[in-house]
Amino acid sequence: MKDLNIPLNDIAPLVEIPDYSLYYFIAVVLIAIAASLALFLALLKQMRKRKVNLRRERFSALSTIDFSDPKRAAYAISELGRVFASDNERTAKAYHNLFERLAPYKYAPRVEKIDEETLGYYRLYLEIIDV
């Protein structure tokens, strides 16, 4: 029979293993939040820039309307002027007055040239608009 007195090595106590996974998770979440915030701000900046450019384009188109065809000019002024009508109360009133002055030129089959009073309202409306 064999000798049962085999030397036993002691079982080592539990060793604490450092766990940084929580810190890694927090870092990844913060980086993701920062990246999405930066992306959101960049898109917001582009949208504002695009809106300003659109307003400038519309104002440019509004100020260079050809009055040789009064009916087409009346429709163009009504359509392009609507963009700026909601800026403030003053532009809303000016647009409403101009819109009323342009109504006879839009709905008649044959129209004469736009009169000077209506053109004066048009020029006044162009001066009121802030681009």
DSSP file (Angstrom, degrees, kcal/mol; ACC not computed):
  #  RESIDUE AA STRUCTURE BP1 BP2  ACC     N-H-->O    O-->H-N    N-H-->O    O-->H-N    TCO  KAPPA ALPHA  PHI   PSI    X-CA   Y-CA   Z-CA
    1    1 A M              0   0    0      0, 0.0     2,-0.1     0, 0.0     3,-0.0   0.000 360.0 360.0 360.0 151.5    0.0    0.0    0.0
    2    2 A K        -     0   0    0      1,-0.1     2,-0.5     2,-0.0     0, 0.0  -0.436 360.0-101.3 -87.4 158.6    1.1    3.5   -0.7
    3    3 A D        -     0   0    0     -2,-0.1    -1,-0.1     1,-0.1     0, 0.0  -0.656  25.1-160.3 -78.2 125.3    1.9    6.1    1.8
    4    4 A L        +     0   0    0     -2,-0.5     2,-1.7     1,-0.2    -1,-0.1   0.376  66.9  99.7 -87.5   3.4   -1.0    8.5    2.2
    5    5 A N        +     0   0    0      2,-0.0    -1,-0.2     3,-0.0    -2,-0.1  -0.416  49.1 159.8 -88.5  61.7    1.2   11.2    3.6
    6    6 A I        -     0   0    0     -2,-1.7     2,-0.3     1,-0.1    -2,-0.0  -0.702  47.9-111.5 -83.2 131.4    1.5   13.2    0.4
    7    7 A P        -     0   0    0      0, 0.0     2,-0.5     0, 0.0    -1,-0.1  -0.473  33.3-148.3 -66.5 128.7    2.5   16.7    1.0
    8    8 A L        -     0   0    0     -2,-0.3     2,-0.4     3,-0.0     3,-0.0  -0.814   5.7-135.2 -99.2 133.8   -0.4   19.0    0.1
    9    9 A N        -     0   0    0     -2,-0.5     3,-0.0     1,-0.1     2,-0.0  -0.710  32.3-109.2 -84.4 138.0    0.2   22.5   -1.2
   10   10 A D        -     0   0    0     -2,-0.4     2,-0.4     1,-0.1    -1,-0.1  -0.335  29.6-111.6 -66.0 147.0   -2.1   25.0    0.4
   11   11 A I        -     0   0    0      1,-0.1    -1,-0.1    -3,-0.0    -3,-0.0  -0.669  37.9-118.1 -78.2 130.3   -4.8   26.4   -1.6
   12   12 A A        -     0   0    0     -2,-0.4     3,-0.1     1,-0.1    -1,-0.1  -0.370  28.8-108.2 -71.0 147.5   -4.0   30.1   -2.3
   13   13 A P        -     0   0    0      0, 0.0    -1,-0.1     0, 0.0     2,-0.1  -0.272  49.2 -77.5 -69.2 163.4   -6.4   32.7   -1.0
   14   14 A L        -     0   0    0      1,-0.1     2,-0.5     2,-0.0     0, 0.0  -0.373  46.6-144.4 -63.4 136.5   -8.6   34.6   -3.4
   15   15 A V        -     0   0    0     -3,-0.1     2,-0.5    -2,-0.1    -1,-0.1  -0.878  14.0-122.6-106.4 135.5   -6.8   37.3   -5.2
   16   16 A E        -     0   0    0     -2,-0.5    -2,-0.0     1,-0.0     0, 0.0  -0.650  23.5-156.2 -79.8 123.3   -8.5   40.5   -6.0
   17   17 A I        -     0   0    0     -2,-0.5     2,-0.1     2,-0.0    -1,-0.0  -0.881  21.2-119.1-101.5 124.9   -8.4   41.2   -9.7
   18   18 A P        -     0   0    0      0, 0.0     2,-0.6     0, 0.0    -1,-0.0  -0.429  26.8-158.6 -66.2 133.2   -8.8   44.9  -10.7
   19   19 A D        +     0   0    0     -2,-0.1     3,-0.2     1,-0.1     4,-0.2  -0.944  22.7 167.2-119.5 112.0  -11.8   45.4  -12.9
   20   20 A Y     >  +     0   0    0     -2,-0.6     4,-2.2     1,-0.2     5,-0.2   0.234  46.6 107.8-105.1  11.9  -11.9   48.5  -15.0
   21   21 A S  H  > S+     0   0    0      1,-0.2     4,-2.4     2,-0.2    -1,-0.2   0.846  76.7  54.5 -63.4 -33.8  -14.8   47.6  -17.2
   22   22 A L  H  > S+     0   0    0     -3,-0.2     4,-2.5     2,-0.2    -1,-0.2   0.913 109.5  47.8 -64.5 -42.1  -17.2   50.1  -15.6
   23   23 A Y  H  > S+     0   0    0      2,-0.2     4,-2.3     1,-0.2    -2,-0.2   0.888 111.5  50.3 -66.4 -38.7  -14.7   52.9  -16.3
   24   24 A Y  H  X S+     0   0    0     -4,-2.2     4,-2.4     2,-0.2    -2,-0.2   0.913 110.7  49.8 -64.0 -41.9  -14.3   51.7  -19.9
   25   25 A F  H  X S+     0   0    0     -4,-2.4     4,-2.4     2,-0.2    -2,-0.2   0.929 111.1  48.2 -62.8 -46.0  -18.1   51.7  -20.3
   26   26 A I  H  X S+     0   0    0     -4,-2.5     4,-2.5     1,-0.2    -1,-0.2   0.903 111.6  50.9 -62.0 -41.4  -18.5   55.2  -18.9
   27   27 A A  H  X S+     0   0    0     -4,-2.3     4,-2.3     2,-0.2    -1,-0.2   0.914 110.7  48.2 -63.4 -42.8  -15.7   56.4  -21.2
   28   28 A V  H  X S+     0   0    0     -4,-2.4     4,-2.3     2,-0.2    -2,-0.2   0.908 112.0  49.6 -64.8 -41.5  -17.4   54.9  -24.2
   29   29 A V  H  X S+     0   0    0     -4,-2.4     4,-2.4     2,-0.2    -2,-0.2   0.924 111.7  48.3 -63.9 -44.3  -20.7   56.4  -23.3
   30   30 A L  H  X S+     0   0    0     -4,-2.5     4,-2.5     1,-0.2    -2,-0.2   0.892 111.9  49.2 -64.0 -39.7  -19.2   59.8  -22.8
   31   31 A I  H  X S+     0   0    0     -4,-2.3     4,-2.5     2,-0.2    -1,-0.2   0.903 111.5  49.6 -65.8 -40.1  -17.4   59.7  -26.1
   32   32 A A  H  X S+     0   0    0     -4,-2.3     4,-2.4     2,-0.2    -2,-0.2   0.904 111.8  48.1 -65.3 -41.0  -20.6   58.6  -27.9
   33   33 A I  H  X S+     0   0    0     -4,-2.4     4,-2.4     2,-0.2    -2,-0.2   0.927 112.8  48.5 -64.9 -44.3  -22.6   61.4  -26.3
   34   34 A A  H  X S+     0   0    0     -4,-2.5     4,-2.3     2,-0.2    -2,-0.2   0.899 112.7  48.2 -63.2 -41.0  -19.9   64.0  -27.2
   35   35 A A  H  X S+     0   0    0     -4,-2.5     4,-2.3     2,-0.2    -2,-0.2   0.914 113.0  46.7 -67.1 -42.9  -19.7   62.7  -30.8
   36   36 A S  H  X S+     0   0    0     -4,-2.4     4,-2.4     2,-0.2    -2,-0.2   0.872 112.5  50.7 -68.6 -35.2  -23.5   62.7  -31.2
   37   37 A L  H  X S+     0   0    0     -4,-2.4     4,-2.5     2,-0.2    -2,-0.2   0.913 110.8  48.8 -66.0 -42.6  -23.7   66.3  -29.7
   38   38 A A  H  X S+     0   0    0     -4,-2.3     4,-2.1     2,-0.2    -2,-0.2   0.901 112.2  48.7 -63.3 -40.7  -21.0   67.5  -32.1
   39   39 A L  H  X S+     0   0    0     -4,-2.3     4,-2.3     2,-0.2    -2,-0.2   0.911 111.2  50.0 -64.5 -43.1  -22.8   65.9  -35.0
   40   40 A F  H  X S+     0   0    0     -4,-2.4     4,-2.4     1,-0.2    -2,-0.2   0.916 111.5  48.0 -61.9 -44.5  -26.1   67.5  -33.9
   41   41 A L  H  X S+     0   0    0     -4,-2.5     4,-2.2     2,-0.2    -1,-0.2   0.873 110.6  51.5 -66.5 -36.7  -24.5   70.9  -33.6
   42   42 A A  H  X S+     0   0    0     -4,-2.1     4,-2.1     2,-0.2    -1,-0.2   0.913 111.6  47.0 -65.3 -42.1  -22.9   70.6  -37.0
   43   43 A L  H  X S+     0   0    0     -4,-2.3     4,-2.4     2,-0.2    -2,-0.2   0.898 111.4  51.6 -65.5 -39.9  -26.2   69.7  -38.6
   44   44 A L  H  X S+     0   0    0     -4,-2.4     4,-2.3     1,-0.2    -2,-0.2   0.904 109.5  50.0 -63.0 -41.2  -27.9   72.6  -36.8
   45   45 A K  H  X S+     0   0    0     -4,-2.2     4,-2.4     1,-0.2    -1,-0.2   0.907 110.9  49.4 -63.9 -42.1  -25.2   75.0  -38.1
   46   46 A Q  H  X S+     0   0    0     -4,-2.1     4,-2.7     2,-0.2    -2,-0.2   0.896 109.7  51.8 -64.0 -40.2  -25.7   73.7  -41.6
   47   47 A M  H  X S+     0   0    0     -4,-2.4     4,-2.4     2,-0.2    -2,-0.2   0.921 111.2  46.8 -64.1 -43.3  -29.5   74.1  -41.4
   48   48 A R  H  X S+     0   0    0     -4,-2.3     4,-2.4     2,-0.2    -2,-0.2   0.922 113.4  48.8 -63.7 -43.0  -29.1   77.7  -40.2
   49   49 A K  H  X S+     0   0    0     -4,-2.4     4,-2.3     1,-0.2    -2,-0.2   0.905 112.4  48.5 -63.0 -41.2  -26.6   78.5  -43.0
   50   50 A R  H  X S+     0   0    0     -4,-2.7     4,-2.5     2,-0.2    -1,-0.2   0.881 109.8  52.1 -66.2 -38.5  -28.9   76.9  -45.5
   51   51 A K  H  X S+     0   0    0     -4,-2.4     4,-2.3     2,-0.2    -2,-0.2   0.916 110.4  47.9 -65.2 -42.5  -31.9   78.8  -44.3
   52   52 A V  H  X S+     0   0    0     -4,-2.4     4,-2.4     2,-0.2    -2,-0.2   0.918 112.5  48.9 -64.4 -43.0  -30.0   82.1  -44.5
   53   53 A N  H  X S+     0   0    0     -4,-2.3     4,-2.6     1,-0.2    -2,-0.2   0.892 109.9  52.0 -63.1 -39.4  -28.8   81.2  -48.1
   54   54 A L  H  X S+     0   0    0     -4,-2.5     4,-2.6     2,-0.2    -1,-0.2   0.908 109.8  49.4 -63.5 -41.5  -32.4   80.3  -49.0
   55   55 A R  H  X S+     0   0    0     -4,-2.3     4,-2.7     2,-0.2    -2,-0.2   0.913 111.3  49.2 -63.9 -41.7  -33.6   83.7  -47.8
   56   56 A R  H  X S+     0   0    0     -4,-2.4     4,-2.6     2,-0.2    -2,-0.2   0.913 111.7  48.9 -64.4 -41.3  -30.9   85.5  -49.7
   57   57 A E  H  X S+     0   0    0     -4,-2.6     4,-2.5     2,-0.2    -2,-0.2   0.921 113.0  47.0 -63.5 -43.6  -31.8   83.6  -52.9
   58   58 A R  H  X S+     0   0    0     -4,-2.6     4,-2.5     2,-0.2    -2,-0.2   0.904 112.7  49.4 -65.7 -39.9  -35.5   84.3  -52.4
   59   59 A F  H  X S+     0   0    0     -4,-2.7     4,-2.5     2,-0.2    -2,-0.2   0.910 111.0  50.1 -65.6 -40.6  -34.8   88.0  -51.7
   60   60 A S  H  X S+     0   0    0     -4,-2.6     4,-1.0     1,-0.2    -2,-0.2   0.923 112.9  46.2 -62.1 -43.9  -32.5   88.2  -54.8
   61   61 A A  H  < S+     0   0    0     -4,-2.5     3,-0.3     1,-0.2    -2,-0.2   0.876 112.9  51.0 -65.8 -37.0  -35.3   86.6  -56.9
   62   62 A L  H >< S+     0   0    0     -4,-2.5     3,-0.8     1,-0.2    -2,-0.2   0.874 110.5  48.0 -68.5 -37.0  -37.9   88.9  -55.4
   63   63 A S  H 3< S+     0   0    0     -4,-2.5    -1,-0.2     1,-0.2    -2,-0.2   0.647 111.0  51.4 -81.0 -12.9  -35.8   92.0  -56.1
   64   64 A T  T 3< S+     0   0    0     -4,-1.0    -1,-0.2    -3,-0.3     2,-0.2  -0.083  74.8 146.3-113.7  35.0  -35.1   91.1  -59.7
   65   65 A I    <   -     0   0    0     -3,-0.8     2,-0.5     1,-0.1    -3,-0.1  -0.510  48.2-127.3 -73.9 137.6  -38.6   90.3  -60.9
   66   66 A D        -     0   0    0     -2,-0.2     3,-0.5     1,-0.1     7,-0.1  -0.757  16.9-165.9 -87.7 123.1  -39.3   91.2  -64.5
   67   67 A F        +     0   0    0     -2,-0.5    47,-0.3     1,-0.2    -1,-0.1   0.241  65.0  98.5 -95.5  13.5  -42.4   93.4  -64.9
   68   68 A S  S    S+     0   0    0      1,-0.3    -1,-0.2     2,-0.1    -2,-0.0   0.853  89.6  42.9 -68.8 -32.4  -42.8   93.0  -68.6
   69   69 A D  S  > S-     0   0    0     -3,-0.5     4,-2.4     1,-0.1    -1,-0.3  -0.883  76.9-170.9-110.7  97.5  -45.5   90.3  -67.9
   70   70 A P  H  > S+     0   0    0      0, 0.0     4,-2.4     0, 0.0     5,-0.2   0.829  81.6  53.2 -62.1 -34.1  -47.6   91.9  -65.1
   71   71 A K  H  > S+     0   0    0      2,-0.2     4,-2.1     1,-0.2     5,-0.2   0.952 112.8  42.8 -66.6 -48.2  -49.6   88.7  -64.4
   72   72 A R  H  > S+     0   0    0      1,-0.2     4,-2.4     2,-0.2    -1,-0.2   0.877 114.1  52.7 -64.1 -38.2  -46.5   86.5  -64.0
   73   73 A A  H  X S+     0   0    0     -4,-2.4     4,-2.7     2,-0.2     5,-0.2   0.898 107.6  51.5 -65.4 -40.2  -44.8   89.3  -61.9
   74   74 A A  H  X S+     0   0    0     -4,-2.4     4,-2.2     1,-0.2    -2,-0.2   0.917 112.0  46.1 -64.2 -42.9  -47.8   89.5  -59.6
   75   75 A Y  H  X S+     0   0    0     -4,-2.1     4,-2.3     2,-0.2    -2,-0.2   0.910 113.2  49.7 -65.4 -40.9  -47.8   85.8  -59.0
   76   76 A A  H  X S+     0   0    0     -4,-2.4     4,-2.9     2,-0.2     5,-0.4   0.912 111.0  48.6 -65.5 -42.5  -44.0   85.7  -58.5
   77   77 A I  H  X S+     0   0    0     -4,-2.7     4,-2.3     1,-0.2    -1,-0.2   0.914 112.5  49.3 -63.6 -41.9  -44.2   88.6  -56.0
   78   78 A S  H  X S+     0   0    0     -4,-2.2     4,-0.9    -5,-0.2    -2,-0.2   0.907 116.0  42.5 -63.4 -41.6  -47.0   86.9  -54.1
   79   79 A E  H  < S+     0   0    0     -4,-2.3     4,-0.4     2,-0.2     3,-0.3   0.945 120.7  38.6 -72.6 -48.5  -45.2   83.6  -53.9
   80   80 A L  H >< S+     0   0    0     -4,-2.9     3,-0.9     1,-0.2     4,-0.5   0.838 112.7  57.0 -73.4 -32.2  -41.7   84.9  -53.1
   81   81 A G  H >X S+     0   0    0     -4,-2.3     4,-0.8    -5,-0.4     3,-0.7   0.756  91.6  71.3 -70.4 -23.4  -42.9   87.6  -50.7
   82   82 A R  H 3X S+     0   0    0     -4,-0.9     4,-0.5    -3,-0.3     3,-0.3   0.793  87.7  65.2 -62.6 -28.2  -44.7   85.1  -48.6
   83   83 A V  H <4 S+     0   0    0     -3,-0.9     3,-0.3    -4,-0.4    -1,-0.2   0.874 109.7  36.2 -61.6 -38.0  -41.4   83.8  -47.3
   84   84 A F  H X4 S+     0   0    0     -3,-0.7     3,-1.5    -4,-0.5     4,-0.4   0.518  94.0  87.8 -95.4  -6.2  -40.6   87.1  -45.6
   85   85 A A  H 3< S+     0   0    0     -4,-0.8     3,-0.3    -3,-0.3    -1,-0.2   0.777  85.5  54.2 -66.7 -26.5  -44.2   87.9  -44.4
   86   86 A S  T 3< S+     0   0    0     -4,-0.5    -1,-0.3    -3,-0.3    -2,-0.1   0.313  80.5  94.9 -92.2  10.4  -43.8   86.1  -41.2
   87   87 A D  S <  S-     0   0    0     -3,-1.5     2,-0.3     1,-0.2    -1,-0.2   0.963 101.5 -31.5 -65.5 -52.4  -40.7   87.9  -40.0
   88   88 A N     >  -     0   0    0     -4,-0.4     4,-1.8    -3,-0.3    -1,-0.2  -0.916  68.3 -87.3-155.6-179.3  -42.5   90.5  -37.9
   89   89 A E  H  > S+     0   0    0     -2,-0.3     4,-2.3     1,-0.2     5,-0.2   0.865 120.4  55.8 -67.0 -36.3  -45.7   92.4  -37.8
   90   90 A R  H  > S+     0   0    0      1,-0.2     4,-2.3     2,-0.2    -1,-0.2   0.930 110.0  43.8 -64.8 -45.9  -44.5   95.2  -40.0
   91   91 A T  H  > S+     0   0    0      1,-0.2     4,-2.6     2,-0.2    -1,-0.2   0.846 111.0  56.4 -68.9 -31.3  -43.5   92.9  -42.9
   92   92 A A  H  X S+     0   0    0     -4,-1.8     4,-2.3     2,-0.2    -2,-0.2   0.927 109.9  44.6 -64.6 -43.5  -46.8   91.0  -42.5
   93   93 A K  H  X S+     0   0    0     -4,-2.3     4,-2.5     2,-0.2    -2,-0.2   0.914 113.8  49.7 -66.1 -42.2  -48.8   94.2  -42.9
   94   94 A A  H  X S+     0   0    0     -4,-2.3     4,-2.4     1,-0.2    -2,-0.2   0.907 112.2  48.0 -64.1 -40.7  -46.7   95.4  -45.8
   95   95 A Y  H  X S+     0   0    0     -4,-2.6     4,-3.1     2,-0.2    -1,-0.2   0.912 110.7  51.5 -65.7 -41.0  -47.1   92.0  -47.5
   96   96 A H  H  X S+     0   0    0     -4,-2.3     4,-2.2     2,-0.2    -2,-0.2   0.925 111.7  46.9 -62.1 -43.8  -50.8   92.0  -46.9
   97   97 A N  H  X S+     0   0    0     -4,-2.5     4,-1.9     2,-0.2    -2,-0.2   0.923 114.9  46.3 -62.9 -44.1  -51.1   95.5  -48.5
   98   98 A L  H  X S+     0   0    0     -4,-2.4     4,-1.8     2,-0.2    -2,-0.2   0.900 110.4  53.5 -64.8 -40.9  -49.0   94.5  -51.4
   99   99 A F  H  X S+     0   0    0     -4,-3.1     4,-0.9     1,-0.2    -1,-0.2   0.905 109.3  48.5 -61.5 -42.0  -51.0   91.2  -51.9
  100  100 A E  H  < S+     0   0    0     -4,-2.2     3,-0.4     1,-0.2    -1,-0.2   0.881 110.7  51.1 -65.7 -37.3  -54.2   93.1  -52.0
  101  101 A R  H  < S+     0   0    0     -4,-1.9     4,-0.2     1,-0.2    -1,-0.2   0.813 110.7  49.1 -68.8 -29.8  -52.8   95.5  -54.6
  102  102 A L  H >X S+     0   0    0     -4,-1.8     3,-0.9     1,-0.2     4,-0.8   0.615  86.5  89.2 -85.2 -12.5  -51.6   92.7  -56.7
  103  103 A A  H >X S+     0   0    0     -4,-0.9     4,-1.6    -3,-0.4     3,-1.0   0.877  83.6  53.0 -56.9 -43.4  -55.0   90.8  -56.7
  104  104 A P  H 34 S+     0   0    0      0, 0.0     4,-0.5     0, 0.0    -1,-0.3   0.801 108.2  52.6 -64.2 -24.3  -56.4   92.6  -59.8
  105  105 A Y  H <4 S+     0   0    0     -3,-0.9    -2,-0.2    -4,-0.2   -31,-0.2   0.652 110.4  47.3 -83.4 -14.7  -53.3   91.6  -61.8
  106  106 A K  H << S+     0   0    0     -3,-1.0    -1,-0.1    -4,-0.8    -3,-0.1   0.832 112.4  40.7 -94.7 -35.4  -53.5   88.0  -61.0
  107  107 A Y  S  < S+     0   0    0     -4,-1.6    -2,-0.1     3,-0.0    -1,-0.1   0.381  91.8  90.4-104.5   4.6  -57.1   87.0  -61.5
  108  108 A A  S    S-     0   0    0     -4,-0.5     3,-0.1    -5,-0.2   -37,-0.0  -0.765  72.8-132.7 -98.9 147.8  -58.0   88.8  -64.7
  109  109 A P  S    S+     0   0    0      0, 0.0     2,-0.4     0, 0.0    -1,-0.1   0.903  96.4  23.7 -66.6 -39.1  -57.5   87.2  -68.1
  110  110 A R  S    S-     0   0    0     -3,-0.0     2,-0.3   -39,-0.0    -3,-0.0  -0.995  77.4-175.9-128.8 130.5  -55.8   90.3  -69.6
  111  111 A V        -     0   0    0     -2,-0.4   -40,-0.1    -3,-0.1     2,-0.1  -0.886  18.7-130.6-126.2 155.4  -54.1   92.9  -67.4
  112  112 A E        -     0   0    0     -2,-0.3     3,-0.1     1,-0.2    -1,-0.0  -0.379  51.4 -64.8 -91.8 177.4  -52.4   96.2  -68.0
  113  113 A K        -     0   0    0      1,-0.1     2,-0.2    -2,-0.1    -1,-0.2  -0.234  63.7 -92.1 -62.4 152.7  -49.0   97.1  -66.6
  114  114 A I        -     0   0    0    -47,-0.3    -1,-0.1     1,-0.1   -12,-0.1  -0.487  48.1-119.5 -69.7 131.0  -48.7   97.4  -62.9
  115  115 A D     >  -     0   0    0     -2,-0.2     4,-2.0     1,-0.1     5,-0.2  -0.171  18.9-109.2 -72.5 165.9  -49.3  100.9  -61.7
  116  116 A E  H  > S+     0   0    0      1,-0.2     4,-2.1     2,-0.2     5,-0.1   0.809 115.0  58.1 -67.3 -31.5  -46.8  103.1  -59.9
  117  117 A E  H  > S+     0   0    0      2,-0.2     4,-1.9     1,-0.2    -1,-0.2   0.924 108.6  45.3 -65.7 -42.8  -48.7  103.0  -56.6
  118  118 A T  H  > S+     0   0    0      2,-0.2     4,-2.2     1,-0.2    -2,-0.2   0.892 111.8  52.3 -66.7 -39.2  -48.4   99.2  -56.5
  119  119 A L  H  X S+     0   0    0     -4,-2.0     4,-2.6     1,-0.2    -1,-0.2   0.856 106.5  54.8 -63.8 -33.7  -44.8   99.4  -57.6
  120  120 A G  H  X S+     0   0    0     -4,-2.1     4,-2.4     2,-0.2    -2,-0.2   0.907 107.9  48.2 -64.5 -41.8  -44.2  101.8  -54.7
  121  121 A Y  H  X S+     0   0    0     -4,-1.9     4,-2.3     2,-0.2    -2,-0.2   0.880 111.3  52.0 -63.2 -37.9  -45.7   99.2  -52.3
  122  122 A Y  H  X S+     0   0    0     -4,-2.2     4,-2.1     2,-0.2    -2,-0.2   0.938 111.0  45.7 -63.5 -47.6  -43.4   96.6  -53.8
  123  123 A R  H  X S+     0   0    0     -4,-2.6     4,-1.8     1,-0.2    -2,-0.2   0.893 112.2  51.9 -64.2 -39.4  -40.3   98.8  -53.3
  124  124 A L  H  X S+     0   0    0     -4,-2.4     4,-1.7     1,-0.2    -1,-0.2   0.904 108.5  51.2 -62.9 -41.1  -41.4   99.6  -49.8
  125  125 A Y  H  X S+     0   0    0     -4,-2.3     4,-1.5     1,-0.2    -1,-0.2   0.892 107.8  52.5 -64.0 -39.2  -41.8   95.9  -49.0
  126  126 A L  H  < S+     0   0    0     -4,-2.1    -1,-0.2     1,-0.2    -2,-0.2   0.868 109.4  49.8 -64.3 -35.3  -38.3   95.2  -50.4
  127  127 A E  H  < S+     0   0    0     -4,-1.8    -1,-0.2     1,-0.2    -2,-0.2   0.821 108.1  53.4 -72.4 -30.2  -36.8   97.9  -48.1
  128  128 A I  H  < S+     0   0    0     -4,-1.7    -1,-0.2    -5,-0.1    -2,-0.2   0.831  86.9  98.4 -72.7 -32.2  -38.6   96.5  -45.0
  129  129 A I     <  -     0   0    0     -4,-1.5     2,-0.6    -5,-0.1   -44,-0.0  -0.343  62.4-151.0 -66.0 132.0  -37.2   93.0  -45.5
  130  130 A D              0   0    0    -46,-0.1    -1,-0.1     1,-0.1    -2,-0.1  -0.919 360.0 360.0-102.2 120.2  -34.2   92.1  -43.4
  131  131 A V              0   0    0     -2,-0.6    -1,-0.1   -75,-0.0   -75,-0.1   0.415 360.0 360.0-106.9 360.0  -32.0   89.5  -45.0
